[in-house]
Amino acid sequence: MNLSKSRLLLIFTIFAALNLTACGSIESAAQDDCTSIGWQIGSKGYQDCYKARLYERKLDYSLPPGDKPSPSFL
């Protein structure tokens, strides 16, 4: 494998790892929010809280309506 292919593979691997890490952080933050106020994991109230907090966090990180993503310079 030549040097350019190995660099491309390394960059792709790093971006994939960062992408997976970012998704997990939203979910773990929503879980932390619900457990910090006293909900027990697995209870009905916890499930409702988790779904609501996950939805809110996804809205926080999404683009505003009608906004188009700008091109990346990477």
C-alpha positions as a printed NumPy array, in Angstrom:
array([[  0.   ,   0.   ,   0.   ],
       [  1.516,   3.306,  -0.974],
       [  1.76 ,   6.321,   1.315],
       [ -1.241,   8.262,  -0.063],
       [ -3.621,   5.311,   0.352],
       [ -2.474,   4.722,   3.907],
       [ -2.961,   8.421,   4.745],
       [ -6.453,   8.344,   3.268],
       [ -7.291,   5.237,   5.292],
       [ -5.94 ,   6.857,   8.472],
       [ -7.974,  10.035,   7.922],
       [-11.127,   8.019,   7.236],
       [-10.583,   5.962,  10.387],
       [-10.104,   9.076,  12.517],
       [-13.277,  10.713,  11.148],
       [-15.276,   7.521,  11.712],
       [-14.085,   7.295,  15.31 ],
       [-14.891,  10.956,  15.968],
       [-18.34 ,  10.547,  14.442],
       [-19.14 ,   7.575,  16.672],
       [-17.825,   9.378,  19.723],
       [-19.997,  12.414,  19.03 ],
       [-23.165,  10.329,  18.728],
       [-22.477,   8.563,  21.987],
       [-21.898,  11.807,  23.819],
       [-25.41 ,  13.117,  23.071],
       [-26.956,   9.871,  24.273],
       [-24.8  ,   9.649,  27.382],
       [-25.526,  13.3  ,  28.215],
       [-29.27 ,  12.628,  27.983],
       [-28.818,   9.581,  30.217],
       [-26.814,  11.622,  32.723],
       [-29.516,  14.303,  32.766],
       [-32.202,  11.806,  33.721],
       [-30.18 ,   9.87 ,  36.283],
       [-28.973,  13.074,  37.925],
       [-32.542,  14.069,  38.816],
       [-33.222,  10.684,  40.392],
       [-34.788,   8.492,  37.718],
       [-33.796,   4.834,  37.88 ],
       [-32.612,   3.292,  34.598],
       [-35.34 ,   1.054,  33.21 ],
       [-38.289,   2.774,  34.873],
       [-41.147,   4.268,  32.862],
       [-40.317,   7.793,  34.011],
       [-36.682,   7.317,  33.009],
       [-37.637,   6.186,  29.503],
       [-39.883,   9.228,  29.031],
       [-37.207,  11.562,  30.384],
       [-34.499,   9.983,  28.214],
       [-36.55 ,  10.268,  25.024],
       [-37.414,  13.897,  25.746],
       [-33.833,  14.901,  26.619],
       [-32.424,  13.068,  23.592],
       [-34.898,  14.88 ,  21.329],
       [-33.997,  18.244,  22.889],
       [-30.274,  17.638,  22.543],
       [-30.629,  16.597,  18.902],
       [-32.568,  19.807,  18.249],
       [-29.795,  21.795,  19.933],
       [-27.191,  20.369,  17.55 ],
       [-29.263,  20.438,  14.347],
       [-29.278,  23.217,  11.764],
       [-32.02 ,  25.84 ,  11.978],
       [-34.965,  25.343,   9.566],
       [-34.112,  26.573,   6.081],
       [-30.388,  26.834,   6.827],
       [-28.162,  25.052,   4.335],
       [-24.908,  23.468,   5.434],
       [-21.793,  25.252,   4.22 ],
       [-19.133,  23.314,   2.315],
       [-16.306,  21.888,   4.345],
       [-12.733,  22.956,   3.716],
       [-11.208,  19.696,   4.978]])
